[in-house]
Amino acid sequence: MWNDVIDLRDFYRTSLGGVARRTIRNRIRATWDNVSGMTVLGVGYATPYLLPFKEEAQRVIAAMPAQQGVLHWPAEGLGSVTLCDETEIPLPDVSVDRVLLVHGLECSEQLRDMLEEVWRVLTGDGRVVVVVPNRSGLWSRSDATPFGHGHPYTPRQLSRLLRDTMFTPVRTESALFVPPTRMRLLLRS
């Protein structure tokens, strides 16, 4: 079951959501340190993580599944987001250099079809970063965060799913080590 886009937006406006956004964004940025001249696509609810790429990439767009809903993004200027079926991204074949999949894989009821669609739009040397809750992590056990909804994955399960849909997993990293708590003292650390 998909998280509602309003609930996702509201979570990322909290201090806990801010910690998650900064921590995960730093990992993504370290993975994609240079996207100049590229097209970057966020699938699911990836917009909290896409903003740093706006100045560097040639194009940054987001595709939000209809089951989740859509919000205007970015806040200023023309919108760069589309509402679509999770299995039908409205982009041409081989048109995207980087895909960031967040709050999508754990919610989708059509995993393989969605990943095949990501494969379709990806260029030959394209890369995908998938952000999913870790089955053994604290965040997947807390329904106070969007990471506590849907289907969490072990690194092995995620790797197998990606290989089964023609991707070649290169590495797995963990990002959220702070417990999903609202205690300000713990969040500041």
C-alpha angles and dihedrals in degrees: 000000000000123000111241114252091233091055090049092049091048092049093053090051091061124086090249090051089049091055091050092047095050094044096047093040090055091053092048092047091050089053094046102035094159125032098153112152092007134119112239121195125193115203122195112005099335099136096103087063102040103068097085089059095053095086096044109037123073090233134006118189137165131216115200119193116243091234088061100040131229138262128192112265138222100029092226124051133357119352120259099186134094133196111227146152110274089239097046115056106184096231132104122261116276094009105122128073099189130025123193112195112194130163089000114086095052091051104040121108089194101052100157094043091050093049091047088054090051088050090052095056095041120100120237093263094034125133134213129206114197119197112198135154114265111238091223095044127103092235093063089056097054118081088193088083132050088243088069093063129079127009118334120206138217113223089252093052092049092047092051092048091050093047090049089057096050099265124128110221110219103180145347124218135181119222114172111068099149112090115254095255134137093221104126095208092057093044092052091055 
